[in-house]
Amino acid sequence: MKESTKLKREITKLKKQLSELGDMRPGSLTRQSRSWDKEYWQISYTHRGRGRTGYVSDANYERVKAETENYKKFKELCSVLIDKSIEYAKLKDKETDS
């Protein structure tokens, strides 16, 4: 199989995986405690150059955790997709130059 065909299939697979991701949001969840021993979940993230934090209720924790994991997966898949796309473009350039 041609290298360019293999790369094109990998790119298509990555795009499909990206399209199947659910809701997402950036950030990380941490358990915080107040001085009077009350604990709560906090989400911290940076968006458009600004750091932000927010409270997350225990009832919403699982949903928000899944959204942050989807975002991390999204970033990983995008990075791999860009690498593969650059590699594919270089191969296509070589084929047309020959």
KOLSEDO-804067 format. One record per residue (C-alpha): residue in three letters; x, y, z. Coordinates in steps of 0.1 Angstrom, whole numbers, plus 5000, padded with zeros to 4 digits. Each point is the difference from the previous one (the first is absolute). Layout:
residues N
AlaXYZ/...
//
This chain:
residues 98
Met500050005000/Lys501250354991/Glu501250215030/Ser497750284990/Thr497049774999/Lys500849875035/Leu500450365013/Lys496750104984/Arg498249715017/Glu501550105034/Ile499050364994/Thr496449894992/Lys499949785031/Leu501250295022/Lys497450234986/Lys497349745007/Gln501249975036/Leu499950385004/Ser496450014987/Glu499049745025/Leu501250195031/Gly497250135022/Asp499750335019/Met503350145011/Arg501550285021/Pro503650085009/Gly501349995035/Ser500849785029/Leu497949905030/Thr501450025035/Arg498549945034/Gln500350315022/Ser499250065037/Arg498950305018/Ser501350105034/Trp496949875017/Asp500649654986/Lys497450024971/Glu501349854968/Tyr499050084964/Trp501249934964/Gln501750284981/Ile500650024962/Ser503050214989/Tyr500850084964/Thr501450264976/His497950124971/Arg501050284976/Gly503050095022/Arg498050045032/Gly500149765030/Arg496649915014/Thr498749795028/Gly496649885009/Tyr498149785025/Val498749664990/Ser497449835021/Asp500349635010/Ala496949944978/Asn501850144969/Tyr503549865007/Glu499749694978/Arg498750194970/Val502750275004/Lys502749745004/Ala498949834968/Glu500050344982/Thr503550085011/Glu501249654990/Asn498450054965/Tyr501850334997/Lys503449835008/Lys499249734975/Phe499150274974/Lys503350185005/Glu502049674997/Leu498149904968/Cys500550354985/Ser503749985006/Val500349664983/Leu497750114972/Ile502250304993/Asp503249795000/Lys498449754976/Ser498750274978/Ile503450174997/Glu501549664992/Tyr497449934974/Ala500550344984/Lys503749954997/Leu499449664983/Lys497650154975/Asp502550284993/Lys502749744992/Glu497649814978/Thr499150314979/Asp503750114998/Ser501149674985/
//
